[in-house]
Every structure is written in structure tokens, then in C-alpha cells.
Amino acid sequence: MKMMSEIKVLLIEDDPMVLEINKAFIEKVKKFKVIETASNGTVGLKMIRKHKPDLVVLDIYMPEQDGKETLQQIRAEKIPVDVIIITAANDLETVRSMMQNGAFDYIIKPFTFERIEKALSKYRTYHTTMSPSGTATQKDLDNLFFSETRDIPVTMELPKGLNELTLKQIASFIESQTEAKSAEEVAEGIGIARVTARRYLDYLVKSGTIQMDIQYGTVGRPVNRYVLKK
């Protein structure tokens, strides 16, 4: 099975200190790699054209060319890149303008690591699910954009080495899938080791959030697959 490749990120932010913090936050999330940075939109656009990132994390208030103009230029040139906004701009006119130009998410400064991790985790699921050469059903799109992660009943103390955030990420990934997934597929989708994914999946089965289906092939050992419990 093909392993999920790193998601290439280009970070555009004019404040050097904020840039370093944002870069550290982004690269703390599994499968994300900041390949280049820029301090304004003019330089950022040149780097987007050159490096062809999967995702641009974009500030709005910047010299020379701000985030509004930059996103508008990205769309005008039909550059196939996704954009997440991280900015201090909180007026509704700006928010609406950026969303209308296709921003994947909008994060207002100051923010926590948990907030950017949530945005990137959702983007990772989107990036994994939406193959450029594939097709999507209405159920695929509804699961991706409109489903809310089911509350996880933590009825027993989490085993040592497990944390609630990763638990919710795995539950969200399972919920977004249209078919049962193996531990290996879950691990690749989330960006963790297979043995780690299996530990979380076993916990979710015990807690009643998901169920395990054993599927038998024509050859080899049966495969355990996991699906949201109905």
C-alpha cells in the first residue's frame, strides 16, 4: 500500500517571531512539512509558483502585498493550492472575503496549538480523501464537510501512552470514511505508527465508539477492519 506522503506547506507571515512559532506548530502535526517561508505576499507568490506546495498558511496584514491581494491573485492565476488563514483580522468583511475566495479555514490570532492542530487534521483528512483523479459521492462530501465528530465515551481511564487528542483524531478519521479501514490504513491516514493506531482502535472498540469487522480474503490471514458503530 502506498504510504501517505508529507503535506508540503508554504508559510507567509511578516513577523519573524510569529513565523517561527507557526512553523513549529505546523511541523508538530504529523505529515506536515514547511518547505519554505515568505514575509509578504509578493515573495510568497513567487515561492508558490516555484515550489508548488499543497497548502499555504497565510497572514493578512503584511507589507508590499497583503493576504487579501495574495489570495485573490492565487485564485486569479488558478494555482491549485489550498489556503488556511492565520491572522489578527477579525472583521466580518475580511472573513467573508477570504472564505469567498476559497480559504479552507480561518484562524484568528492569538490561537492555541490545539486550534491549528484541529485545522491541519481536518485538512489532512481532506487531502487524503480528495484524490485529484478520483470521483466523490454525496456521502463522501457530507462526511468530509458536515459530519461532527461523535463524542467519545471515556468510560475508563486511558491506558498509559494514549492521549485524548489522538483518540479523537482517530475517531474523526473513522467517522469520515465510507468503508471499514484496517489499522494500517488508519495509521497512514492519521500519520502514526500502525502499532499505535491499533492500541487506540482497541480502546475505541472497548468503549463502544467503533466496531471491528473481521474480513477474510482468499489467501493469507484475516484482516481486522474498523468502522463507526451503528
C-alpha positions in Angstrom: 0.0 0.0 0.0 1.3 3.5 -0.9 2.3 5.5 2.2 0.8 8.9 2.6 3.5 11.5 1.6 4.3 14.6 3.5 2.0 17.6 3.0 4.1 20.5 1.8 3.3 23.8 3.4 4.4 27.3 2.4 4.1 29.8 5.3 3.6 33.5 4.6 4.0 35.7 7.7 5.8 39.1 8.1 6.5 38.8 11.9 9.7 36.7 12.3 8.8 35.6 15.8 5.2 34.6 14.9 6.6 32.9 11.8 8.9 30.6 13.8 6.1 29.8 16.3 3.7 29.0 13.5 6.3 26.9 11.7 7.0 24.9 14.9 3.2 24.3 15.5 2.7 23.2 11.9 5.6 20.7 11.9 4.5 19.4 15.2 1.5 17.9 13.4 2.1 14.5 11.7 2.8 14.6 8.0 3.1 18.4 7.7 6.4 19.9 6.5 7.1 23.7 6.0 9.2 23.7 2.8 9.6 27.5 2.6 8.6 30.8 4.2 8.0 34.3 3.0 7.5 37.7 4.7 5.0 39.2 2.3 2.6 38.2 -0.5 4.8 39.3 -3.4 7.6 36.9 -2.4 5.1 34.3 -1.3 3.5 34.1 -4.7 6.9 33.6 -6.4 7.6 30.8 -4.0 4.2 29.2 -4.6 4.8 29.2 -8.3 8.3 27.7 -7.8 7.7 25.1 -5.1 4.1 24.2 -5.8 3.1 23.5 -2.1 -0.1 21.6 -1.2 -1.1 24.2 1.4 -0.3 27.8 2.0 -0.7 29.2 5.6 -1.3 32.9 5.0 -1.3 36.1 7.2 -3.4 39.1 6.1 -1.6 42.2 7.5 1.7 42.3 5.6 3.8 44.9 3.8 4.0 45.2 0.0 1.2 42.8 -0.7 -1.3 41.7 2.0 -3.1 38.4 2.4 -6.3 39.6 0.7 -4.4 40.5 -2.5 -2.3 37.4 -2.4 -5.3 35.0 -2.1 -7.1 36.9 -4.9 -4.0 36.5 -7.1 -3.7 32.8 -6.3 -7.3 32.3 -7.5 -6.9 34.6 -10.5 -4.0 32.5 -11.7 -5.9 29.3 -10.9 -3.0 28.0 -8.9 -4.0 24.6 -7.5 -3.2 25.2 -3.8 -5.2 25.2 -0.6 -5.0 28.1 1.8 -5.5 28.4 5.6 -5.6 31.9 7.0 -3.9 32.8 10.3 -4.4 36.5 11.1 -5.3 39.1 13.7 -8.0 40.4 11.3 -11.4 39.6 12.8 -13.8 41.9 11.0 -16.6 40.0 9.2 -16.0 41.7 5.9 -12.4 40.3 5.8 -13.5 36.9 7.0 -16.2 36.7 4.3 -13.9 37.9 1.6 -11.3 35.2 2.4 -13.9 32.4 2.7 -15.5 33.5 -0.6 -12.0 33.2 -2.2 -11.8 29.6 -1.0 -9.9 29.7 2.3 -10.0 26.2 3.8 -10.0 27.6 7.4 -9.7 30.9 9.2 -7.8 31.2 12.5 -7.7 34.4 14.5 -4.6 35.3 16.5 -3.8 34.6 19.2 -4.6 30.9 19.0 -3.6 27.7 20.7 -1.7 24.8 19.2 -4.9 22.7 19.6 -6.8 25.0 17.2 -4.2 24.8 14.5 -3.9 21.1 15.0 -7.6 20.7 14.5 -7.4 22.7 11.3 -4.5 20.7 10.0 -6.0 17.4 11.0 -9.2 18.3 9.1 -7.1 19.3 6.1 -5.1 16.1 6.2 -8.3 14.1 6.0 -9.5 16.3 3.1 -6.1 15.9 1.4 -6.1 12.1 1.8 -9.8 11.7 0.7 -10.0 14.0 -2.3 -7.8 12.4 -4.9 -7.4 14.7 -7.9 -8.1 11.9 -10.3 -10.9 10.2 -8.4 -14.6 10.8 -8.0 -16.7 11.6 -4.9 -20.2 10.6 -3.9 -22.5 12.9 -2.0 -21.9 10.7 1.1 -18.2 11.3 0.8 -18.7 15.0 0.7 -21.2 15.1 3.5 -18.9 13.0 5.7 -16.0 15.3 4.9 -17.6 18.7 5.3 -20.6 18.4 7.5 -20.2 15.5 9.9 -19.3 16.3 13.5 -17.0 14.0 15.5 -19.1 11.9 17.8 -18.4 12.4 21.5 -16.1 9.6 22.7 -17.4 7.9 25.9 -14.2 7.7 28.0 -15.7 5.3 30.5 -12.4 4.0 31.7 -9.0 5.6 32.3 -6.9 5.8 29.2 -4.1 3.3 29.1 -0.6 4.6 29.6 0.7 6.1 26.4 -2.7 7.1 25.0 -4.0 10.7 24.9 -7.4 12.0 24.3 -6.5 14.3 21.3 -5.1 11.4 19.2 -8.1 9.3 20.3 -10.5 12.0 18.9 -8.4 12.3 15.7 -8.7 8.6 15.0 -12.4 8.6 15.8 -12.9 11.5 13.4 -10.9 9.7 10.7 -13.0 6.5 11.1 -16.2 8.6 11.0 -15.2 10.3 7.8 -14.7 7.0 5.9 -17.3 5.3 3.8 -15.8 1.8 4.3 -14.2 -0.1 7.2 -10.5 0.6 7.5 -7.6 -1.6 8.7 -5.2 -0.4 11.4 -2.6 0.2 8.7 -4.9 2.4 6.7 -5.9 4.3 9.9 -2.2 4.7 10.8 -1.4 6.1 7.3 -4.4 8.4 7.3 -3.5 9.9 10.7 0.2 9.8 10.4 1.1 7.5 13.3 2.7 4.0 13.7 0.5 1.0 13.0 1.0 -0.5 16.4 0.0 2.8 18.0 -3.1 3.0 15.8 -4.1 -0.5 16.9 -3.9 0.4 20.6 -6.3 3.4 20.1 -8.6 1.3 17.9 -8.8 -1.4 20.5 -9.7 1.2 23.1 -12.4 2.7 20.8 -13.8 -0.8 20.3 -13.9 -1.4 24.1 -15.6 2.0 24.7 -18.3 1.2 22.1 -17.5 4.0 19.7 -16.4 1.8 16.8 -16.8 -1.8 15.9 -14.3 -4.3 14.5 -15.2 -6.5 11.4 -13.0 -9.5 10.6 -12.7 -9.8 6.8 -11.4 -13.0 5.2 -9.6 -12.9 1.9 -8.9 -15.8 -0.5 -5.3 -16.1 0.8 -3.4 -15.1 3.9 -4.6 -14.2 7.4 -7.9 -12.4 8.0 -7.7 -8.6 8.4 -9.4 -6.7 11.2 -11.2 -3.6 9.9 -12.8 -0.8 11.9 -16.0 1.1 11.3 -18.1 3.6 13.2 -20.6 1.7 15.4 -24.2 2.0 14.1 
